[in-house]
Amino acid sequence: MNILAPLFDALPSALGAAAIAPSLLILWTVATMDNRREPARVVLIAFLLGAASAWLISYLNMPVPGVARLGDAPVLHAFLQATLGVAAPEEALKLIVLVFFCSRYIAYDHPMEGVVYGAAVGLGFAAYENLFYLASNPDYWRTLAVVRGLFTVPVHGALGVIIGIYAVKARFGTVTAETRRSGFRTTSYLTGWLIATVLHGLFDFPLLLQRQLAATESAATGWWLTLGFVVCGLVTLIAARIIYRARRSQAPVHNSFTHSERFQSHPWRVTAIVSLVLFLAALPLLGFLREFMV
């Protein structure tokens, strides 16, 4: 770690990159699975609106009234706070972005659209949260970036995928008898929101319980944190299953550029290595420029 310290010091934006890079990497991975390639501009705006919704939550910071009265036991109170006080409003804002913004620019005529845009909103939310927490904890932001990058960011993206697939279900195939049924669309939206809220609450619940009990050295704390890891894996597997099924149902559409001989024959590995070398070589230059500007 001492070898990497000068690298971080030489890069003024290291904290910001560590906060945002995991979300962008996962979003790029999910977006490239879509054979039809969604418009980058709309995906980016959905990502930014997801980040804006996270900012709105942190700015308002409004507790849900009555949660403290619903249960006196620490375990029950922590679960209700995690589900109703944290997860419910966060997942509701993600759903609002998908319904009121994304629906204006996309047809939602294929499951992969819900996957890509749901992931974009969820990962945008995670990117702002990461930036907020890392900036609030400058002493150990590197450790926090690794932990959140491995667990929290994928969970937010996966929850977005779950909501997105139900948004597609609500709007896809409007000519079928099922979608003509009164309340079908609303029921689909609420089902996706409810599933995401419960899973999100289960993921946040161990950490909130630990804070309430203030028992970081307790043996029971390990079991509660294990529950959080299990939920993280469960949510990720659900999202992976959704992506797998959505991608299988999508007929491949060849892109004239990516399937061209020039694209296929290009040495992309060499390009990636050269880009990495140039990036590392530029780091000392960034540190020098920072000192020069000061």
Phi, psi and omega per residue, in radians:
M1 nan -0.530 3.113
N2 -1.147 -0.501 3.126
I3 -1.205 -0.593 -3.095
L4 -1.461 -0.245 -3.091
A5 -1.026 -0.824 3.099
P6 -1.059 -0.526 3.128
L7 -1.119 -0.782 3.127
F8 -1.190 -0.660 -3.133
D9 -1.188 -0.537 -3.114
A10 -1.356 -0.259 -3.106
L11 -1.914 1.792 -3.080
P12 -1.054 -0.527 -3.080
S13 -1.708 0.392 -3.088
A14 -1.073 -0.724 -3.126
L15 -1.103 -0.794 3.132
G16 -1.121 -0.699 3.120
A17 -1.135 -0.719 3.129
A18 -1.137 -0.514 -3.129
A19 -1.346 -0.667 -2.980
I20 -1.722 -0.542 -3.036
A21 -0.985 -0.765 3.140
P22 -1.042 -0.703 3.130
S23 -1.123 -0.779 -3.126
L24 -1.161 -0.643 3.137
L25 -1.135 -0.794 3.129
I26 -1.157 -0.711 3.130
L27 -1.091 -0.744 3.113
W28 -1.078 -0.719 3.132
T29 -1.081 -0.797 -3.129
V30 -1.179 -0.753 -3.087
A31 -1.115 -0.611 -3.128
T32 -1.279 -0.231 3.063
M33 -1.343 -0.258 -3.130
D34 -1.449 2.008 -3.118
N35 -1.143 -0.376 -3.066
R36 -1.665 -0.104 3.032
R37 0.913 1.653 3.127
E38 -1.175 2.672 3.130
P39 -1.056 2.194 -3.063
A40 -1.042 -0.610 -3.101
R41 -1.109 -0.771 -3.121
V42 -1.215 -0.693 3.101
V43 -1.079 -0.747 -3.138
L44 -1.132 -0.729 3.131
I45 -1.142 -0.680 3.080
A46 -1.080 -0.704 3.088
F47 -1.069 -0.790 -3.123
L48 -1.194 -0.614 3.094
L49 -1.204 -0.583 3.023
G50 -1.088 -0.741 3.075
A51 -1.132 -0.683 3.128
A52 -1.130 -0.619 3.107
S53 -1.174 -0.621 3.066
A54 -1.155 -0.693 3.079
W55 -1.099 -0.694 -3.139
L56 -1.107 -0.727 3.111
I57 -1.071 -0.816 -3.111
S58 -1.211 -0.546 -3.124
Y59 -1.280 -0.793 -3.133
L60 -1.254 -0.813 3.093
N61 0.868 0.834 -3.097
M62 -1.674 2.050 3.092
P63 -1.243 2.581 3.083
V64 -1.303 2.148 -3.064
P65 -1.164 2.447 3.033
G66 1.559 -0.082 -3.111
V67 -1.120 -0.707 -3.110
A68 -1.121 -0.408 -3.098
R69 -1.561 -0.149 -3.050
L70 -1.379 -0.326 3.139
G71 -2.866 2.365 -3.136
D72 -1.606 -0.460 -3.131
A73 -1.171 2.386 -3.115
P74 -0.990 -0.698 -3.109
V75 -1.147 -0.835 3.141
L76 -1.134 -0.735 -3.129
H77 -1.122 -0.715 3.136
A78 -1.138 -0.685 3.138
F79 -1.172 -0.755 3.134
L80 -1.146 -0.675 3.114
Q81 -1.153 -0.727 3.141
A82 -1.158 -0.662 -3.070
T83 -1.444 -0.931 -3.051
L84 -1.491 -0.616 -3.066
G85 -1.491 -0.503 -3.077
V86 -1.979 -1.023 -2.989
A87 -1.190 -0.781 -3.035
A88 -1.016 -0.918 3.135
P89 -1.170 -0.612 -3.137
E90 -1.139 -0.815 -3.133
E91 -1.225 -0.512 3.085
A92 -1.133 -0.706 3.119
L93 -1.163 -0.659 3.073
K94 -1.065 -0.763 3.134
L95 -1.112 -0.694 3.135
I96 -1.070 -0.729 3.117
V97 -1.095 -0.759 -3.116
L98 -1.159 -0.646 -3.063
V99 -1.397 -0.792 -2.974
F100 -1.680 -0.339 3.068
F101 -1.828 -1.036 -3.034
C102 -1.074 -0.597 -3.127
S103 -1.154 -0.333 -3.139
R104 -1.385 -0.377 -3.025
Y105 -2.055 -0.190 3.123
I106 -2.265 2.786 -3.056
A107 -1.536 -0.299 -3.007
Y108 0.900 0.796 -3.116
D109 -1.781 0.160 3.067
H110 -2.675 2.472 -3.086
P111 -0.931 -0.607 -3.093
M112 -1.133 -0.410 3.061
E113 -1.131 -0.755 3.088
G114 -1.123 -0.638 3.118
V115 -1.109 -0.874 -3.055
V116 -1.170 -0.858 -3.079
Y117 -1.282 -0.591 3.053
G118 -1.112 -0.753 3.091
A119 -1.113 -0.689 -3.129
A120 -1.073 -0.789 -3.136
V121 -1.156 -0.804 -3.130
G122 -1.118 -0.698 -3.130
L123 -1.299 -0.540 3.007
G124 -1.104 -0.735 3.071
F125 -1.031 -0.796 -3.127
A126 -1.129 -0.631 -3.126
A127 -1.104 -0.777 3.125
Y128 -1.174 -0.747 3.108
E129 -1.000 -0.777 3.104
N130 -1.029 -0.835 -3.121
L131 -1.053 -0.717 3.141
F132 -1.121 -0.839 -3.075
Y133 -1.234 -0.682 3.140
L134 -1.187 -0.705 3.115
A135 -1.195 -0.502 -3.140
S136 -1.392 -0.264 -3.124
N137 -2.252 1.190 -3.045
P138 -1.169 -0.346 -3.082
D139 -1.288 -0.584 -3.128
Y140 -2.337 0.710 -3.094
W141 -1.207 -0.459 -3.141
R142 -1.148 -0.810 3.103
T143 -1.098 -0.745 3.137
L144 -1.098 -0.661 3.140
A145 -1.117 -0.695 3.135
V146 -1.162 -0.813 -3.100
V147 -1.118 -0.835 -3.124
R148 -1.207 -0.597 3.117
G149 -1.158 -0.551 -3.119
L150 -1.495 -0.457 -3.033
F151 -2.104 -1.042 -3.008
T152 -1.157 -0.769 -3.110
V153 -1.085 -0.869 3.101
P154 -1.055 -0.610 -3.142
V155 -1.141 -0.789 3.113
H156 -1.080 -0.725 3.095
G157 -1.115 -0.726 -3.134
A158 -1.155 -0.707 3.104
L159 -1.113 -0.661 3.065
G160 -1.092 -0.679 3.102
V161 -1.097 -0.723 3.141
I162 -1.095 -0.815 3.109
I163 -1.126 -0.703 -3.117
G164 -1.091 -0.685 -3.119
I165 -1.193 -0.563 3.081
Y166 -1.332 -0.498 3.028
A167 -1.139 -0.674 3.063
V168 -1.147 -0.748 3.138
K169 -1.050 -0.600 -3.130
A170 -1.223 -0.522 -3.021
R171 -1.971 -0.265 -3.051
F172 -1.395 2.394 3.079
G173 1.170 0.901 -3.072
T174 -1.151 -0.183 -3.125
V175 -1.512 -0.148 -3.116
T176 -1.334 2.765 -3.115
A177 -1.144 -0.574 -3.096
E178 -1.129 -0.751 -3.092
T179 -1.329 -0.244 3.061
R180 -1.370 -0.323 -3.090
R181 -1.080 2.419 -3.099
S182 -1.075 2.232 3.074
G183 1.486 0.032 -3.111
F184 -1.105 -0.780 -3.093
R185 -1.114 -0.798 3.124
T186 -1.089 -0.717 3.135
T187 -1.089 -0.700 3.133
S188 -1.138 -0.771 3.101
Y189 -1.037 -0.827 -3.085
L190 -1.172 -0.602 3.119
T191 -1.126 -0.807 3.096
G192 -1.079 -0.741 3.127
W193 -1.123 -0.726 -3.106
L194 -1.156 -0.780 3.136
I195 -1.088 -0.801 3.138
A196 -1.114 -0.658 -3.131
T197 -1.138 -0.798 -3.127
V198 -1.119 -0.793 3.141
L199 -1.142 -0.706 3.095
H200 -1.108 -0.745 3.116
G201 -1.083 -0.710 3.111
L202 -1.138 -0.570 3.121
F203 -1.248 -0.729 -3.115
D204 -1.402 -0.382 -3.023
F205 -0.975 -0.818 -3.117
P206 -1.050 -0.676 -3.125
L207 -1.187 -0.725 3.104
L208 -1.148 -0.661 3.108
L209 -1.143 -0.708 3.113
Q210 -1.064 -0.722 3.119
R211 -1.137 -0.690 -3.125
Q212 -1.192 -0.719 -3.107
L213 -1.423 -0.330 -3.106
A214 0.887 0.822 -3.053
A215 -2.142 1.046 -3.090
T216 -1.155 -0.380 -3.133
E217 -1.743 -0.010 -3.098
S218 -1.279 2.545 3.113
A219 -1.150 -0.553 -3.131
A220 -1.135 -0.502 -3.127
T221 -1.050 -0.678 3.119
G222 -1.042 -0.664 3.127
W223 -1.186 -0.699 -3.138
W224 -1.169 -0.724 3.109
L225 -1.156 -0.596 3.066
T226 -1.064 -0.674 3.082
L227 -1.037 -0.718 3.108
G228 -1.074 -0.733 3.110
F229 -1.140 -0.681 3.122
V230 -1.119 -0.762 3.119
V231 -1.107 -0.695 3.094
C232 -1.007 -0.816 3.107
G233 -1.127 -0.679 3.137
L234 -1.117 -0.814 -3.135
V235 -1.091 -0.734 3.135
T236 -1.117 -0.709 3.114
L237 -1.146 -0.704 3.099
I238 -1.056 -0.818 3.134
A239 -1.118 -0.705 3.123
A240 -1.097 -0.681 3.100
R241 -1.133 -0.721 3.110
I242 -1.087 -0.801 -3.139
I243 -1.096 -0.727 -3.131
Y244 -1.070 -0.817 -3.119
R245 -1.210 -0.675 3.132
A246 -1.146 -0.699 -3.125
R247 -1.223 -0.634 3.124
R248 -1.143 -0.582 -3.110
S249 -1.408 -0.087 -3.082
Q250 -1.676 2.150 3.096
A251 -1.222 2.353 -3.129
P252 -1.152 2.359 3.072
V253 -2.090 1.983 -3.050
H254 -1.272 2.394 3.064
N255 -1.644 2.221 -3.047
S256 -1.099 -0.475 -3.129
F257 -1.443 -0.878 -3.075
T258 -1.195 -0.372 3.121
H259 -1.726 0.142 3.115
S260 -1.342 2.787 -3.123
E261 -1.127 -0.626 -3.135
R262 -1.123 -0.721 -3.135
F263 -1.215 -0.771 -3.078
Q264 -1.173 -0.591 -3.074
S265 -1.543 -0.090 -3.101
H266 -1.208 2.376 3.120
P267 -1.345 1.387 -3.043
W268 -1.149 -0.559 3.131
R269 -1.149 -0.712 3.106
V270 -1.122 -0.720 3.111
T271 -1.064 -0.735 -3.140
A272 -1.129 -0.733 -3.140
I273 -1.142 -0.770 3.126
V274 -1.100 -0.700 3.120
S275 -1.112 -0.712 3.125
L276 -1.144 -0.741 3.127
V277 -1.089 -0.769 3.122
L278 -1.111 -0.667 3.123
F279 -1.118 -0.813 3.135
L280 -1.146 -0.615 3.125
A281 -1.206 -0.450 -3.116
A282 -1.419 -0.264 -3.084
L283 -1.084 -0.852 3.089
P284 -1.042 -0.582 3.114
L285 -1.129 -0.657 3.100
L286 -1.124 -0.725 3.095
G287 -1.104 -0.709 3.111
F288 -1.112 -0.746 -3.134
L289 -1.135 -0.636 3.122
R290 -1.101 -0.772 3.125
E291 -1.158 -0.645 -3.127
F292 -1.174 -0.715 -3.120
M293 -1.170 -0.612 3.128
V294 -1.262 nan nan
